[in-house]
Amino acid sequence: MSYVTGKTIKTLREKRKLTQKELAEKISVSDKTVSKWETGGSLS
């Protein structure tokens, strides 16, 4: 099983010129959740 790291999430998000809020809306999570993923603040 492979895992996507916060750094990967941030890189892909920025490549697509999305804000954390825009990505969050697309995947139905909060922007705080995206922020936690990118900073390693949460593993879930």
MMTF fields as JSON, N, C-alpha, C and O atoms, coordinates in Angstrom:
{
  "mmtfVersion": "1.0.0",
  "mmtfProducer": "UNKNOWN",
  "numBonds": 175,
  "numAtoms": 176,
  "numGroups": 44,
  "numChains": 1,
  "numModels": 1,
  "chainsPerModel": [1],
  "groupsPerChain": [44],
  "chainIdList": ["A"],
  "bondAtomList": [4, 2, 8, 6, 12, 10, 16, 14, 20, 18, 24, 22, 28, 26, 32, 30, 36, 34, 40, 38, 44, 42, 48, 46, 52, 50, 56, 54, 60, 58, 64, 62, 68, 66, 72, 70, 76, 74, 80, 78, 84, 82, 88, 86, 92, 90, 96, 94, 100, 98, 104, 102, 108, 106, 112, 110, 116, 114, 120, 118, 124, 122, 128, 126, 132, 130, 136, 134, 140, 138, 144, 142, 148, 146, 152, 150, 156, 154, 160, 158, 164, 162, 168, 166, 172, 170],
  "bondOrderList": [1, 1, 1, 1, 1, 1, 1, 1, 1, 1, 1, 1, 1, 1, 1, 1, 1, 1, 1, 1, 1, 1, 1, 1, 1, 1, 1, 1, 1, 1, 1, 1, 1, 1, 1, 1, 1, 1, 1, 1, 1, 1, 1],
  "groupList": [{"groupName": "MET", "atomNameList": ["N", "CA", "C", "O"], "elementList": ["N", "C", "C", "O"], "formalChargeList": [0, 0, 0, 0], "bondAtomList": [1, 0, 2, 1, 3, 2], "bondOrderList": [1, 1, 2], "singleLetterCode": "M", "chemCompType": "L-PEPTIDE LINKING"}, {"groupName": "SER", "atomNameList": ["N", "CA", "C", "O"], "elementList": ["N", "C", "C", "O"], "formalChargeList": [0, 0, 0, 0], "bondAtomList": [1, 0, 2, 1, 3, 2], "bondOrderList": [1, 1, 2], "singleLetterCode": "S", "chemCompType": "L-PEPTIDE LINKING"}, {"groupName": "TYR", "atomNameList": ["N", "CA", "C", "O"], "elementList": ["N", "C", "C", "O"], "formalChargeList": [0, 0, 0, 0], "bondAtomList": [1, 0, 2, 1, 3, 2], "bondOrderList": [1, 1, 2], "singleLetterCode": "Y", "chemCompType": "L-PEPTIDE LINKING"}, {"groupName": "VAL", "atomNameList": ["N", "CA", "C", "O"], "elementList": ["N", "C", "C", "O"], "formalChargeList": [0, 0, 0, 0], "bondAtomList": [1, 0, 2, 1, 3, 2], "bondOrderList": [1, 1, 2], "singleLetterCode": "V", "chemCompType": "L-PEPTIDE LINKING"}, {"groupName": "THR", "atomNameList": ["N", "CA", "C", "O"], "elementList": ["N", "C", "C", "O"], "formalChargeList": [0, 0, 0, 0], "bondAtomList": [1, 0, 2, 1, 3, 2], "bondOrderList": [1, 1, 2], "singleLetterCode": "T", "chemCompType": "L-PEPTIDE LINKING"}, {"groupName": "GLY", "atomNameList": ["N", "CA", "C", "O"], "elementList": ["N", "C", "C", "O"], "formalChargeList": [0, 0, 0, 0], "bondAtomList": [1, 0, 2, 1, 3, 2], "bondOrderList": [1, 1, 2], "singleLetterCode": "G", "chemCompType": "PEPTIDE LINKING"}, {"groupName": "LYS", "atomNameList": ["N", "CA", "C", "O"], "elementList": ["N", "C", "C", "O"], "formalChargeList": [0, 0, 0, 0], "bondAtomList": [1, 0, 2, 1, 3, 2], "bondOrderList": [1, 1, 2], "singleLetterCode": "K", "chemCompType": "L-PEPTIDE LINKING"}, {"groupName": "ILE", "atomNameList": ["N", "CA", "C", "O"], "elementList": ["N", "C", "C", "O"], "formalChargeList": [0, 0, 0, 0], "bondAtomList": [1, 0, 2, 1, 3, 2], "bondOrderList": [1, 1, 2], "singleLetterCode": "I", "chemCompType": "L-PEPTIDE LINKING"}, {"groupName": "LEU", "atomNameList": ["N", "CA", "C", "O"], "elementList": ["N", "C", "C", "O"], "formalChargeList": [0, 0, 0, 0], "bondAtomList": [1, 0, 2, 1, 3, 2], "bondOrderList": [1, 1, 2], "singleLetterCode": "L", "chemCompType": "L-PEPTIDE LINKING"}, {"groupName": "ARG", "atomNameList": ["N", "CA", "C", "O"], "elementList": ["N", "C", "C", "O"], "formalChargeList": [0, 0, 0, 0], "bondAtomList": [1, 0, 2, 1, 3, 2], "bondOrderList": [1, 1, 2], "singleLetterCode": "R", "chemCompType": "L-PEPTIDE LINKING"}, {"groupName": "GLU", "atomNameList": ["N", "CA", "C", "O"], "elementList": ["N", "C", "C", "O"], "formalChargeList": [0, 0, 0, 0], "bondAtomList": [1, 0, 2, 1, 3, 2], "bondOrderList": [1, 1, 2], "singleLetterCode": "E", "chemCompType": "L-PEPTIDE LINKING"}, {"groupName": "GLN", "atomNameList": ["N", "CA", "C", "O"], "elementList": ["N", "C", "C", "O"], "formalChargeList": [0, 0, 0, 0], "bondAtomList": [1, 0, 2, 1, 3, 2], "bondOrderList": [1, 1, 2], "singleLetterCode": "Q", "chemCompType": "L-PEPTIDE LINKING"}, {"groupName": "ALA", "atomNameList": ["N", "CA", "C", "O"], "elementList": ["N", "C", "C", "O"], "formalChargeList": [0, 0, 0, 0], "bondAtomList": [1, 0, 2, 1, 3, 2], "bondOrderList": [1, 1, 2], "singleLetterCode": "A", "chemCompType": "L-PEPTIDE LINKING"}, {"groupName": "ASP", "atomNameList": ["N", "CA", "C", "O"], "elementList": ["N", "C", "C", "O"], "formalChargeList": [0, 0, 0, 0], "bondAtomList": [1, 0, 2, 1, 3, 2], "bondOrderList": [1, 1, 2], "singleLetterCode": "D", "chemCompType": "L-PEPTIDE LINKING"}, {"groupName": "TRP", "atomNameList": ["N", "CA", "C", "O"], "elementList": ["N", "C", "C", "O"], "formalChargeList": [0, 0, 0, 0], "bondAtomList": [1, 0, 2, 1, 3, 2], "bondOrderList": [1, 1, 2], "singleLetterCode": "W", "chemCompType": "L-PEPTIDE LINKING"}],
  "groupTypeList": [0, 1, 2, 3, 4, 5, 6, 4, 7, 6, 4, 8, 9, 10, 6, 9, 6, 8, 4, 11, 6, 10, 8, 12, 10, 6, 7, 1, 3, 1, 13, 6, 4, 3, 1, 6, 14, 10, 4, 5, 5, 1, 8, 1],
  "groupIdList": [1, 2, 3, 4, 5, 6, 7, 8, 9, 10, 11, 12, 13, 14, 15, 16, 17, 18, 19, 20, 21, 22, 23, 24, 25, 26, 27, 28, 29, 30, 31, 32, 33, 34, 35, 36, 37, 38, 39, 40, 41, 42, 43, 44],
  "secStructList": [7, 7, 7, 7, 7, 2, 2, 2, 2, 2, 2, 2, 2, 2, 2, 6, 6, 7, 7, 2, 2, 2, 2, 2, 2, 2, 2, 6, 1, 7, 2, 2, 2, 2, 2, 2, 2, 2, 2, 6, 1, 7, 7, 7],
  "xCoordList": [0.847, 0.0, 0.892, 1.858, 0.563, 1.345, 0.508, -0.721, 1.192, 0.535, 0.909, 2.025, -0.023, 0.236, 0.648, -0.07, 1.793, 2.275, 1.674, 1.16, 1.75, 1.267, 1.991, 1.395, 3.278, 4.065, 3.528, 3.451, 3.159, 2.596, 1.259, 0.996, 0.414, -0.889, -0.7, -1.365, 0.204, 0.443, 0.988, 0.548, 1.942, 2.53, 1.474, 1.398, 0.665, -0.369, -1.426, -1.901, -1.786, -2.773, -2.245, -2.965, -1.001, -0.422, -0.24, -0.408, 0.104, 0.221, -1.088, -1.104, -2.179, -3.511, -4.07, -5.224, -3.218, -3.588, -4.872, -5.74, -4.963, -6.108, -5.685, -4.562, -6.584, -6.35, -6.738, -7.373, -6.355, -6.761, -8.28, -8.857, -8.924, -10.389, -11.022, -11.993, -10.494, -11.038, -10.883, -11.811, -9.711, -9.502, -10.463, -11.079, -10.581, -11.464, -12.898, -13.56, -13.374, -14.737, -14.891, -15.926, -13.866, -13.926, -14.003, -14.634, -13.36, -13.324, -14.177, -14.101, -14.983, -15.949, -15.318, -15.777, -14.255, -13.669, -13.489, -13.702, -13.103, -12.888, -11.491, -10.588, -11.334, -10.008, -9.018, -7.812, -9.527, -8.647, -8.086, -6.943, -8.885, -8.423, -7.301, -6.288, -7.475, -6.432, -5.15, -4.057, -5.285, -4.128, -3.404, -2.175, -4.161, -3.56, -2.824, -1.737, -3.428, -2.76, -1.428, -0.411, -1.44, -0.237, 0.866, 2.05, 0.485, 1.495, 1.837, 2.686, 1.169, 1.446, 0.769, 1.149, -0.227, -0.922, -1.932, -2.456, -2.213, -3.218, -2.914, -2.49, -3.123, -2.901, -4.195, -4.184, -5.322, -6.615, -7.259, -8.353],
  "yCoordList": [-1.179, 0.0, 1.242, 1.32, 2.204, 3.433, 4.585, 4.578, 5.552, 6.698, 7.975, 8.108, 8.9, 10.211, 11.13, 11.247, 11.777, 12.655, 14.047, 14.424, 14.792, 16.176, 17.007, 17.872, 16.742, 17.473, 17.194, 18.099, 15.939, 15.567, 16.251, 16.766, 16.258, 16.919, 18.391, 18.918, 19.049, 20.472, 20.722, 21.643, 19.905, 20.062, 19.909, 20.729, 18.868, 18.637, 19.744, 20.18, 20.189, 21.272, 22.547, 23.217, 22.879, 24.098, 24.01, 25.007, 22.816, 22.626, 22.933, 23.438, 22.623, 22.846, 24.221, 24.535, 25.041, 26.397, 26.46, 27.303, 25.544, 25.506, 26.009, 25.768, 26.703, 27.05, 25.837, 24.903, 25.863, 24.78, 24.718, 23.631, 25.866, 25.916, 25.305, 24.557, 25.607, 25.057, 23.538, 22.826, 23.046, 21.599, 20.958, 19.931, 21.566, 21.036, 20.904, 19.898, 21.916, 21.872, 20.747, 20.081, 20.534, 19.496, 18.09, 17.2, 17.895, 16.555, 16.439, 15.448, 17.465, 17.469, 17.289, 16.486, 18.053, 18.134, 19.619, 20.467, 19.931, 21.34, 21.784, 20.965, 23.091, 23.606, 23.382, 23.29, 23.297, 23.003, 21.587, 21.337, 20.668, 19.291, 19.252, 18.587, 19.959, 20.01, 20.593, 20.085, 21.643, 22.268, 21.279, 21.205, 20.523, 19.532, 18.452, 18.022, 18.017, 17.006, 17.541, 16.851, 18.777, 19.346, 19.618, 19.554, 19.915, 20.216, 19.003, 19.078, 17.879, 16.675, 16.683, 15.923, 17.535, 17.639, 16.543, 16.415, 15.74, 14.686, 13.556, 13.791, 12.343, 11.194, 10.639, 9.692, 11.224, 10.707, 11.612, 11.318],
  "zCoordList": [0.0, 0.0, 0.0, 0.759, -0.85, -0.865, -0.315, -0.393, 0.231, 0.833, 0.088, -0.415, 0.023, -0.563, 0.58, 1.574, 0.446, 1.503, 1.373, 0.32, 2.447, 2.429, 1.389, 0.746, 1.224, 0.225, -1.18, -2.011, -1.439, -2.741, -2.963, -4.049, -1.944, -2.052, -2.393, -3.285, -1.682, -1.911, -3.313, -4.001, -3.732, -5.07, -6.158, -7.073, -6.063, -7.068, -7.047, -8.096, -5.851, -5.721, -6.368, -7.109, -6.091, -6.645, -8.165, -8.867, -8.678, -10.126, -10.829, -11.951, -10.156, -10.734, -10.373, -10.664, -9.726, -9.337, -8.511, -8.737, -7.549, -6.642, -5.271, -4.828, -4.612, -3.211, -2.365, -2.856, -1.106, -0.211, -0.134, -0.095, -0.111, -0.031, -1.278, -1.168, -2.448, -3.691, -3.736, -4.119, -3.346, -3.309, -2.309, -2.596, -1.154, -0.113, -0.617, -0.362, -1.33, -1.863, -2.885, -2.925, -3.71, -4.743, -4.14, -4.71, -2.986, -2.393, -1.124, -0.398, -0.876, 0.239, 1.615, 2.428, 1.857, 3.198, 3.511, 2.644, 4.733, 5.075, 4.64, 4.468, 4.467, 4.112, 5.258, 5.03, 6.478, 7.617, 7.503, 7.884, 6.981, 6.785, 5.756, 5.967, 4.646, 3.612, 4.207, 3.954, 4.985, 5.621, 6.533, 6.522, 7.318, 8.218, 7.431, 7.818, 6.317, 5.485, 4.979, 5.039, 4.478, 3.872, 4.891, 4.561, 6.102, 7.132, 7.983, 8.872, 7.706, 8.481, 9.839, 10.729, 10.002, 11.286, 11.534, 12.641, 10.501, 10.637, 9.686, 8.555, 10.125, 9.262, 8.711, 7.924, 9.122, 8.667, 7.646, 7.163]
}
